[in-house]
Amino acid sequence: MSFSDSDLSSQGGDYKNFRHVTRDRLLCEMLQSTRAKDSKSTWKVLIMDKITVKVISHSCKMADITEEGVSLVEDIYKRRQPLPSMDAVYFIQPTKENVVMFLSDMSGKSPLYKKAYVFFSSPVNKELVAHIKKDTSVLPRIGGLSEMNLEYFAIDSQGFITDHERAMEELLGENAEGSHMYNDCLNTMATRISTAFASLREFPYVRYRAAKSSLDASTVTTLHDLVPTKLAAGVWNCLSRYKAKIHDFPQRETCELLIVDRSIDQIAPIIHEWTYDAMCHDLLNMDGNKYTHEVPNKTGSTDKKEVLLEDHDPIWLELWHAHIADASERLHEKMTNFISKNKAAQIHHGSRDGGELSTRDLQKMVEALPQYTEQIDKLSLHVEIAGKINGIIREQGLREVGQLEQDLVFGDAGTKELINFLRTKQDISCENKLRLMMIYASIYPEKFEGDKASKLMQLAQLSSDDMIAVNNMRYLGGYGTKKTSRSGFTLKFDAYKKKHAVRKERKSEEVTWQLSKFYPLIEELIEKLSKGELPKDEYPCMNDPSSSFHETSQDASASTTHHAPAQSMRSRRATWARPRSSDDGYSSDSVLRHSSSDFKKMDQRIFIFIIGGATRSELRVVHKLTTKLKREIILGSSSIDDPSQFITKLKMLSPQEISLDDLEI
């Protein structure tokens, strides 16, 4: 059970990004390797379970699979038609249930398929292999039995999840410690994280956020304090087995992994993020990456159409990390330029007197300019989306909400400003008031003791259900233990700043757009990790790094990082909108189209894994820092959460204190 001999690590050959490697392994190493040598046109059946279907759907399209000779995709647990003349590829988890189903398919006088190629998504134990070998009727029908070791879900070119939507509840919830769900969640998460390193042929230094009690003896260890430690140990155990078992797995460290939990930054999942991607998921009623909108038909009515906001759309690729005001400006320029360069478009737009295009206008353009149908469709889609978002921003007064959020975080506002806002802005939605209160609770947890909490709740008109989320926000940050050791984590609180500022202003970076000053704390963590400046007591390593590796990383980052001239954030007021140069009206920037070539020049990868859900802003940060540090940064998490999802998960938590004497790490 071994991999192919190709070296996919960052140490040799052309550099392939994370999702590209994942896709290549599934299509080439798995599907392409099963092609019959005597007939390249032989079709086969692909059989998967619930998890592996999700794994492959996150990285490949159906057309990709079909191109590799798959004519039919089946669920291993559904009744299937016998196809004795066709080969089958099984991509399944190594569970007893799956193996029993596989043997049932292929045993006896009339197997369902001619030959079976079995690929397990994670390491298979000896007992299951022995169970397969016992069935002598099946053995001659097995064309291959391999460990793919690919059981993560690539949500982005530089992001993956382990698909543990209930990780906060199962790992941090009441009575979680020692439960079946707790141990199963940790073990599965560790296995899936490790398969990402197996796919990339990377062997990381495994660093993790230490429990607060190891830094301050007077601090009671809460349950979630030890989860990063336990997960790091689990990942290290898996990697040690890979090192001994996989013949071309690196024998020395090639990259860095940092494991933290959601308490490292409680504000990032709640605060309004003003980029196009984050606003789409925060404000629109989306189902994952699926957006449903209405398009006019020839009868004069409208049809509902579902579209995926993903990287196959060049306009989405260009705008997803842009500030919403910037995105709106670019879209307006694209439409203006398109109309100015196409006479037919001008004819249908002429009656509008330079005003905004309606959906009906766009439909007329599509009919008049069929050669531009795809471009106009994509452009009209994003014009509609941006228009909806800007409408919601105005209706909900989000600029005022966002300004107070950021002022609280950077220490420019406090209790007085919050109370005044809640008294004067009665029309603010309950959800936005709840998010403000959660941010406030994270910064001022002591303000919610005793009757203070009920007074604040009455002022904000929050329900008792909402206050559960507010209180759990405090406990997630460690408040309520014998001593809140804020000073123990220097990256979270700046001793030289205002008392309650939980972010320090990054004066080396110019803020062009209003409300874009906020940044997730993983940005500082990654930068310090890249420079070898993470405190070893706060972020210890399972395999103690050698100084030479960090010296190399530090030298590389120093030579490739360019800082803007230092300037005061208060020297200029960021504007909501600014002029930009125009492009051709509908294509994405050439820089984005050629960005993949930059990976060839990258230094060692950095992985950061967040237990308890990552955010859109954190996904944006890894893309930004990849360019800045010249190192591919990969973000992993148990899930990717929008604010409403995070609030729901937070409500399911109950704080619990534990003793170190009760723990086994």
Salt bridges, closest charged atoms under 4 A:
ASP5 OD1 - HIS247 NE2 2.87
ASP24 OD2 - LYS16 NZ 2.84
ASP24 OD2 - HIS20 NE2 3.55
GLU29 OE1 - ARG25 NE 2.95
ASP64 OD1 - ARG23 NH2 3.14
GLU68 OE1 - ARG35 NH2 3.81
ASP105 OD2 - ARG80 NH1 2.75
GLU147 OE2 - LYS245 NZ 2.84
GLU151 OE2 - ARG192 NE 2.97
ASP156 OD2 - HIS623 NE2 2.65
ASP163 OD2 - LYS54 NZ 2.80
GLU165 OE1 - LYS649 NZ 2.80
GLU169 OE1 - ARG166 NE 3.01
GLU177 OE2 - LYS230 NZ 3.06
GLU202 OE2 - ARG605 NH1 2.82
ASP216 OD2 - LYS483 NZ 3.59
ASP248 OD1 - ARG201 NE 3.20
GLU256 OE1 - HIS550 NE2 3.68
GLU256 OE2 - ARG631 NH2 3.53
ASP261 OD1 - ARG209 NH1 3.69
ASP265 OD1 - ARG503 NH2 2.75
GLU273 OE2 - ARG620 NE 2.59
ASP277 OD1 - HIS281 ND1 3.13
ASP282 OD2 - ARG435 NH2 2.98
GLU306 OE1 - LYS290 NZ 3.77
ASP311 OD2 - ARG19 NH1 3.20
ASP313 OD2 - HIS382 NE2 2.63
GLU318 OE2 - ARG330 NH1 3.15
GLU318 OE1 - LYS334 NZ 2.93
ASP326 OD2 - ARG330 NH2 3.08
ASP326 OD1 - ARG580 NE 3.59
ASP361 OD2 - ARG352 NE 3.12
GLU374 OE2 - LYS378 NZ 3.22
GLU384 OE1 - HIS293 ND1 3.21
GLU384 OE2 - LYS388 NZ 3.82
GLU405 OE2 - HIS272 ND1 2.81
ASP412 OD1 - LYS498 NZ 3.11
ASP412 OD2 - LYS517 NZ 3.79
ASP412 OD1 - ARG570 NH2 2.96
GLU431 OE2 - ARG435 NH1 3.30
GLU446 OE2 - HIS500 NE2 3.81
ASP465 OD2 - LYS651 NZ 3.06
ASP466 OD1 - LYS651 NZ 3.24
GLU505 OE2 - LYS517 NZ 3.49
GLU505 OE2 - ARG570 NH2 3.04
GLU509 OE2 - ARG506 NH2 3.61
GLU509 OE1 - LYS624 NZ 2.92
GLU509 OE2 - LYS628 NZ 3.36
GLU510 OE2 - ARG572 NH1 2.62
GLU523 OE2 - ARG506 NH2 3.52
GLU523 OE2 - LYS624 NZ 2.71
GLU524 OE2 - ARG506 NH1 3.98
GLU527 OE1 - ARG506 NH2 2.72
GLU527 OE2 - LYS628 NZ 2.58
ASP583 OD2 - LYS334 NZ 2.68
ASP589 OD2 - ARG330 NH1 3.67
ASP598 OD1 - LYS601 NZ 3.79
GLU618 OE2 - ARG262 NH2 2.70
GLU632 OE1 - ARG605 NE 2.72
ASP641 OD1 - LYS649 NZ 2.69
ASP642 OD1 - ARG616 NE 3.11
